[in-house]
Amino acid sequence: MQIDVIPHTEQQKKEPKLALRSPNAEDGADIWQLIRSCGPLDDNSMYCNLLQCDHFAETCVVAEIDSNIVGWISAYILPSDPETLFVWQVAVAEKARGMGVAKKMLLDLVSRQCCDDVTRLKTTITKKNDASWALFRAFADRMDAPLEHDAHFIRDDHFGGNHDTEYMVTVGAFGARESAAA
Ligand SMILES: CC(C)(COP(=O)(O)OP(=O)(O)OC[C@H]1O[C@@H](n2cnc3c(N)ncnc32)[C@H](O)[C@@H]1OP(=O)(O)O)[C@@H](O)C(=O)NCCC(=O)NCCS
């Protein structure tokens, strides 16, 4: 299935339309449900999702197709480093996967005014999450940015043995691959 943000032709007008926006507090419960349906993501409390929608709306993304929420990114700019956007969770409903929704949400996010000073993105990924690695590699390619990773939150040291090690992935500086090649 093809999706486009803005329909250009009669054919495209009939296809599902993707809309990206910042969340509001009324989205909290739907987002909580979406995340619960998107293993292997950790569940959050609904209150946590409400705070993201309310206090961090500028750096979070809701994706809708025909007014139904199908995608979500929670993120924030690091308090100690205004050049770094940290992406907490990315979730796309199963029925909307493989259509570029997650990549479009990331690109939308870094193009927002609140990210004017952002030069790199960080996130954490577990070793086995192939879809997530593929997403951030594709994003790095699109941003002409190098991608590096290091074990960060370790199974036994940080999770008491209850969660796979999370690798800190850094994509950036944006455009650095282009300037290195020039
Ligand atoms: C990871 C996830 C968000 C990807 O969403 P999506 O909308 O299907 O991803 P996109 O269609 O934007 O794909 C982005 C890139 O990743 C690749 N990709 C996506 N899913 C993939 C998979 N399962 N295996 C391999 N590659 C994959 C796409 O081919 C695309 O690469 P390209 O741009 O070079 O063609 C989605 O699978 C999901 O919600 N998974 C469960 C929750 C999760 O693990 N979230 C990530 C934790 S941060």
The ligand as a Tripos MOL2 file, in Angstrom:
@<TRIPOS>MOLECULE
LIG
   48    50     1     0     0
SMALL
NO_CHARGES

@<TRIPOS>ATOM
      1 C1         10.4260   -0.4460   14.4770 C.3       1 LIG1
      2 C2          9.1250    0.1030   13.8850 C.3       1 LIG1
      3 C3          8.7870    1.3990   14.6320 C.3       1 LIG1
      4 C4          9.3550    0.4300   12.3840 C.3       1 LIG1
      5 O1          8.1940    1.0730   11.8910 O.3       1 LIG1
      6 P1          7.8500    1.1360   10.3170 P.3       1 LIG1
      7 O2          6.9150    2.2830   10.1160 O.co2     1 LIG1
      8 O3          7.4110   -0.1930    9.8360 O.co2     1 LIG1
      9 O4          9.2740    1.4820    9.6790 O.3       1 LIG1
     10 P2          9.5160    2.1850    8.2550 P.3       1 LIG1
     11 O5          8.4980    1.6480    7.2940 O.co2     1 LIG1
     12 O6          9.5870    3.6670    8.4220 O.co2     1 LIG1
     13 O7         10.9270    1.6160    7.8590 O.3       1 LIG1
     14 C5         12.1390    2.3310    8.0600 C.3       1 LIG1
     15 C6         13.2800    1.4910    7.5110 C.3       1 LIG1
     16 O8         13.4620    0.3170    8.3160 O.3       1 LIG1
     17 C7         13.3090   -0.8550    7.5180 C.3       1 LIG1
     18 N1         12.5520   -1.8350    8.3160 N.ar      1 LIG1
     19 C8         11.4010   -1.6190    8.9850 C.ar      1 LIG1
     20 N2         10.9990   -2.7590    9.6010 N.ar      1 LIG1
     21 C9         11.9220   -3.6960    9.3000 C.ar      1 LIG1
     22 C10        12.0610   -5.0700    9.6550 C.ar      1 LIG1
     23 N3         11.1540   -5.7050   10.4330 N.pl3     1 LIG1
     24 N4         13.1550   -5.7330    9.1860 N.ar      1 LIG1
     25 C11        14.0690   -5.1080    8.4180 C.ar      1 LIG1
     26 N5         13.9840   -3.8060    8.0480 N.ar      1 LIG1
     27 C12        12.9270   -3.1130    8.4880 C.ar      1 LIG1
     28 C13        12.5410   -0.4190    6.2930 C.3       1 LIG1
     29 O9         12.8240   -1.2400    5.1820 O.3       1 LIG1
     30 C14        13.0240    0.9900    6.1010 C.3       1 LIG1
     31 O10        14.2930    1.0090    5.4480 O.3       1 LIG1
     32 P3         14.4860    1.8670    4.0730 P.3       1 LIG1
     33 O11        14.0640    3.2600    4.3870 O.co2     1 LIG1
     34 O12        15.9570    1.7230    3.8050 O.co2     1 LIG1
     35 O13        13.6050    1.1880    3.0900 O.co2     1 LIG1
     36 C15         7.9500   -0.9230   13.9900 C.3       1 LIG1
     37 O14         8.3690   -2.1460   13.4340 O.3       1 LIG1
     38 C16         7.4760   -1.1640   15.4170 C.2       1 LIG1
     39 O15         6.6350   -0.4290   15.9520 O.2       1 LIG1
     40 N6          8.0250   -2.2270   16.0620 N.am      1 LIG1
     41 C17         7.6200   -2.5980   17.4440 C.3       1 LIG1
     42 C18         8.1280   -1.5740   18.4460 C.3       1 LIG1
     43 C19         9.6290   -1.3580   18.3510 C.2       1 LIG1
     44 O16        10.4280   -2.2970   18.3560 O.2       1 LIG1
     45 N7         10.0250   -0.0640   18.2750 N.am      1 LIG1
     46 C20        11.4000    0.3330   18.1270 C.3       1 LIG1
     47 C21        12.0150    0.6070   19.4250 C.3       1 LIG1
     48 S1         12.6770    2.2420   19.4510 S.3       1 LIG1
@<TRIPOS>BOND
     1     1     2 1
     2     2     3 1
     3     2     4 1
     4     2    36 1
     5     4     5 1
     6     5     6 1
     7     6     7 2
     8     6     8 1
     9     6     9 1
    10     9    10 1
    11    10    11 2
    12    10    12 1
    13    10    13 1
    14    13    14 1
    15    14    15 1
    16    15    16 1
    17    15    30 1
    18    16    17 1
    19    17    18 1
    20    17    28 1
    21    18    19 ar
    22    18    27 ar
    23    19    20 ar
    24    20    21 ar
    25    21    22 ar
    26    21    27 ar
    27    22    23 1
    28    22    24 ar
    29    24    25 ar
    30    25    26 ar
    31    26    27 ar
    32    28    29 1
    33    28    30 1
    34    30    31 1
    35    31    32 1
    36    32    33 2
    37    32    34 1
    38    32    35 1
    39    36    37 1
    40    36    38 1
    41    38    39 2
    42    38    40 1
    43    40    41 1
    44    41    42 1
    45    42    43 1
    46    43    44 2
    47    43    45 1
    48    45    46 1
    49    46    47 1
    50    47    48 1
@<TRIPOS>SUBSTRUCTURE
     1 LIG1         1 GROUP 0 **** ****
